[in-house]
Amino acid sequence: MPLYRLGELTEVAHVFVVEGEKSAEAARGIGLVVTTSAHGARSADMSDWSPLAGCEVVILLDNDEPGRHYAQTVAEILTRLDPSTVVKIVELPELPEHGDIVEFIAARPGQSPDAMKAEIDALIADAPVWVPTKRVEPAESDDGVPERRPSQADFVAELAEQAELFHTPGSEGEAYASIMVRGHRETWAVKSNAFRQWLAYQYWRRWRKAANSQAMADGLGVIAGRALFEGPEHAIHVRLCRVGNSNWLDLSNDTWQAVEITSAGWCVHDHPPVRFIRRKGMLPLPTPIQGGSIDELRPFVNMPDQRTWVLYIAWLVAAFCSGRPFVILIVNGEQGSAKTTACRIGRLLVDPNKTPLRRPPKEDRDLMIAANNCWIVAYDNLSGLPLWLSDSLCSLATGGGFATRELYTDDEEKLFDAIRPVMLNGISDVATKPDLLDRSIPLLLPEINDESRWDEESFWAEFEAARPRILGALLDAVSTALRNEGTVKLSSVPRMADFAKWVTAAEPAFGWKPGTIPAAYFESRGDSTHAAIESAIIGPPIVGLMGNRDRWQGIAKELLTELEDHHTDEKTRKSKEWLKSARKVCGDLRRLAPDLRRFGISVVVGAHTRRGTPISLENTRKTSSQLSPSSPDLDLQGLTRDDQDFACAATSSHFGRISSQSAVRSSPENLVSDAAARVGDGRDDGDDV
């Protein structure tokens, strides 16, 4: 390593050597030309002393054993490099134990630098020239074992003294470091490229050379061990988290600001106590502005009616709630319906990313890695979902994990665990599996006519201008939800009850009538129920079977025979999706049972017996409930029929109740009768009901 202030060591009578940069600066203060080696008394032989070979060198001795060892080592190195080098070791007078040039100067208050230099010159004149007597051995430690020379890896590990080392909770905790950069705190995984680059920069900054790759790897190993076994335990978060009664949102900007959202409001923190980490691709959110309105978002998304608009906003508000199950947003529409734009805007308001919408993953591992590297998982332009991906997205939305073998190990696992908001879009029906539909909000967007289209530049310019105010309005809604969530009571608790409760608590922030969001969500679930039954290969035949009877009982094999003989056509029976065994009948019925139950057909699949698996189907359809007598009078003038039904439903005092007009339009009886008639006259092709 180079000597300290190497460029100043030319054309002088004496070059002074001291131990440490602090002493060197003190000596420079009284006019001495001085240098030192890097990294203290034990590391003299790690520096390049050749610039002093052949010079007259004065070593100012520290008053302790390490100082004397340092002086002897430097003197030996210099005379070995060039025997003509003149070395004198000067012991400064009246120094305390462990004292050095700093104490020498401090003991002479009021004395001029020239006077102190003259005193040192007198000491130099009296000091003998150093003559080597024997090879200087490394100093021994307290236990008598010679201390080894520090390595580059040791120097790398010592650089971590500038960082706060900690680990994440649990037996699978990982090592992290928080470092101060330009006045703000940044948090990085010890094994991340960002932290490695920071270490490399610190090493170069200190010694003006690069550490070799092996030293860097060894030093990082030591740092990770210290973080795991000596550091405190802290949780780390990506984009959003909930700590106590506060929600935190990472703005991901250059100064690492975050927004704290409480029941009293929200504010931006320059030094948040929460430890957020940054993943590749994360983009900053704008600094939110108070006083915005969610209605500013309406011109930028193609929402055809009030129900679709309400559900879209409800999903956005839910995406800011950490640690709870999320409903999956599914946006369908033909080409030119701006479904991709709706998803992109949702991403820009919550979790902007360089690749906001991606193609679907190839396996579970890719899905979980993506979920651990962002907050929102969004897939674009899907034609359908394979069964494994449909099931994996269900687990991701409500909480699930994935385990795989750790690289370069035989029997250690790498665990991924995440719960994330999910967005999907496509032209055709993306979700067809009942389990996915039951966790979803499906939105159908209409085509945009040519007169209503914007050019890209103007559209995004206006959106970016409004984005800080829209984000502020969404944060107002999150604050409202935090304030009201303890008082929300749902008289009927649906699947995804946490979502329903949270968005209902946020409803007052938008000035909507009480019950608007729950009613929209329930009607959406009704649509999902019908879609699930229509999409399942066994759904329409079961509807046809129960169309004119109250009950059916038997075993799975008998049910399959009856469906094939009387409620399916030849095309359906020959399709590859058709049920090939009684076991498949039981599995599909269990999967579809919740939707059939909401539709009005109770399904009970019993335990397998020697005779077969017993199945019981019961028709439980009833006429829909009327509105509660306590519902207020509504002004429905100027509304379409659909919006009138929606407005009536929104004022219901019972969560999950819909208007009688809507029930007539989509009642189970109508669908059952229609399906039965179409099966009977041969119009059911197995794909559409």
Disulfide bonds with the S-S distance in Angstrom:
none
